[in-house]
Amino acid sequence: MAFDLSLELLRVVEQAAIACAHTMGQGDRHGSDRAAVEAMRATLDSVPIDGTIVIGEGERDEAPMLFIGEKVGQGATGVKGLPEVDIAVDPLEGTNLCALGEYNAIAVLAAASKSGLLHAPDLYMEKLVVGPRAKHAVSLDRPVKDNLKSIAKALDRDVDDLVIMVLDRPRHEKLIADIRAAGARIRLIGDGDLSAGIAAAVDGSGVHAVMGTGGAPEGVLTAAAMRCLGGEIYARLVVAKPEDEERCLKMGITDFRRIYAAGDLASGEAITFVATGVTDGALMKGVRFFGHGTRTSSIVMQNEPHQIRFIDTIHVTDRGSDLRIRF
């Protein structure tokens, strides 16, 4: 991208997070998702870009959603001469987490110059996510125990010191058994493998890898984060049915066994990744409401210039009030 849009894009995820945080704990997952999508779309259309959603909610239907191929930004309103930007979004990553008031729900957006993000079909994807020190030590085609030994060696620790995050799903029964047999510890999560992937690339998070099968769109978003954090994701699409093959072919994907790395999934020279906490998590606090405003906690990452910012924002709704800001 020709100029720095990071704070404009930060505003987008902040507004999405605030909107769905109002629904937190109410048990209405569709209502939470709708609130995030509507706020994200409305704010995106004020950003000075000619944007296209390449990772979104799927095809257009009657429900409010950011769909693949949708035009966003001021370019969608007819403004000419704006930079062309591909956008990947998850307006509410962890829909169930928000609806139940649990940890690690976030609003997420990644951006790159045109063709800088893989147009991934909404399929499952095998994933292995590690931090910078272990990025050259693992492979999707190696047995779990061998990967764990290599991660431990790269981090200068024992296998039984490792913590591996895995989505708590029946399909991961063998994976979980293999990790336990190797001696590593497991943190099972109900949702939010994107948040888990970010944690795996941050020293001191207490997470050393993410393993298992999850959504391909979240894999592209994770890859964008890895491009900024220096970590790595190795991923392979799960193409199990003829319909899956058709969906891949429509998006130009012909090698169904290809293993993708972060640079393949998010290939753009300039990557921006922004996320705002909806509920409290390891890296960001959730949205907090007070009498005359709202407080958000966000992360803004770029690879050009290479920087990672943690941003705490007070959104004032009554300018004449006594804010009484507390830390």
Secondary structure, 3 states (H helix, E strand, C coil): CCCCCHHHHHHHHHHHHHHHHCCCCCCCHHHHHHHHHHHHHHHHCCCCCEEEEEECCCCCCCCCCCCCCCEECHHHHCCCCCCEEEEEEEEEECHHHHHHCCCCCEEEEEEEECCCCCCCCCCEEEEEEECHHHCCCCCCCCCHHHHHHHHHHHCCCCHHHCEEEEECCHHHHHHHHHHHHHCCEEEEECCCHHHHHHHHCCCCCCCCEEEEEEEHHHHHHHHHHHHHHCCEEEEEECCCCHHHHHHHHHCCCCCCCCCECHHHHCCCCCEEEEEEECCCCCCCCCCEEECCEEEEEEEEEEECCEEEEEEEEEEECCCCCCCCCCC
